[in-house]
């Protein structure tokens, strides 16, 4: 009979964890050249639904943003990705401050690493997993904890179309 000592238990646990890790779901690396250009968000969804104190529970986060700061600001906003790594949110002048309060930036830098797209603003950096990419469409995902409103962890899916 084999005695399970602490060092053996730790070794066994490490082996089990390593065996459970798989790269099968790792897709192809992001094609940075396809990101360069002007993009518009077409959908933002949350799973499970997010809860807003003013607008209730919804999976349609884009609609929630539009209700919160105005459809005229969120809908026509363009994400301008430059080849030098600069990112600019472009919209009407009266919407710039509302966008900055919602997203935390109107200009930032971006870079890729594997399937990750990293957006770095002045005060924050966000990483997204690019789950789909074509010359005309991108889909990003990000998991985030929504503690102020519902205390749940949500998977946000953002679909963008090239303009």
N, C-alpha and C positions, 0 to 999 in steps of 0.2 A: 504494500500500500504506500502511495506517495503522500508525504506530508506537505501540506500547503502552507508554506511560510510566507511572511510578508514580502520578501524579495521575489519569490516565485509568483505570488498573487499579482504583484505589480507588473512583472514581466508578462504574465498571461493577459492581464487587462490591456497592456500596450499592444500586444499581438492582436487581440480581438478588435481593438480600435483601429489599428492599421489595416486589418483585413476588411473592416467595414467601410473604409474610405475607398471610394471608387471615382475614377475620372471619366466614367462612361457618359455622364451628362454634360461634360465639358464640350462645348461646341467650338466652331472655328473662331479664331481671333478676329477682332473688329478690323474692318478695312477702313482705316482713317481717311483715306482719300474720298470714300463715299460719304463721310460725315460732313465734309466741307460743303458749305452752301447755306441756303435759307430754309428753315424748317418751321412748321406750325404744329402745335399739339392738336390732335383730333379727338383723343379720348384719354381720360385718366380714370381708372377704376381702382377700387379698394376691395380686398377680400380679407376678413369679413367687412361688412358695411361699417363706415365710420359714423360717429354720432357728433352732431354739431349742436351746441346749445340753442342756436337760433333757427336752424333748418331741419332738425330731426336726424333720422338715420338714413343713409344712402350709400350705394356702391358707386354712384356717378360723381366722382370728386370734381371733375371739370365743371359740371353744372353747379356744384356747391361753390367753387371758386367764382364762377360767373355771378351767382346770387350775392356773394360776399363783396366783391369789388367791382362788378359790372361786366356784362357781356361784351360791351364795347372795348374793354381793356384786355380781357383774357382771350377772347376769340381771335382778334386780328394780330396778336403778338407774334413776332417772328424771332426765332432763335438763329442768329447769324454766326455760324461756325467758320472761322478763318483758318487757312492752312498753317498760319504761324501759331496756332493754339489759342487765339483770342476768341471770346464768345461775347456777343452783344445781344441783349433783348431789345428789339425795336418795336415801338408802338407810338401812339400819339403822345404829345408832350404832357397833356393833363393826366395821362395814365402812368407815367414813369414812377411817381412817388407811390402810387397804389401797388404797382408791381414790386417795387423795392420792399415794401412792407410785407407783401405776401411771400415772395421768393427769397428775400434777403439780399438780392443783388440785381443789377441791370447790366452789369458787365463782369466778366470773369475770365478765367483761363480753363482750357480743357486739355485732357490727354487720355490716352488709352493704354491699357495693359491687358493683353489677352482678351477676355470678354468684358472687361470693366471699362466704363467711361467715367472719368473723374472730372467733376466741375468744381473749381476752386475760386470762390469769391473772396472778398476782403476779409470777411469774418467767419466763413464757414466753407467746408468742403464736403461734397456729396458724391458718393460712388453709386453707379447704376450698373446692373448686369444687362448687357445688350443681348436679348433673347432672339431677336429677328433683325436682319439687316438686308436691305436691297438698295439699289440706287434711288428709289423713291419712297421707301418706308423704313422706319426704325421702330422697334419696340424695346423699351427699357423697363426694368423691374428693380424695385427697392423695398426692403423690409424695414419697417419703422414702428416704433412704439408710440402710440397716440395717448399718452398718459393724461394730459389736461382734460380730455373730454370723456374717454371711455375706458382707459386703462388696458386696451388691447394692443396686440401686435398685428399690424396690417401688412399685406403684400400689395404694394401699389404698382400698377401696370400703366405705363405711359406710351401711347402710340403717337408718332409724329409722321407727317407727310412732307415731302420736299416741295417747295413752292418756287 
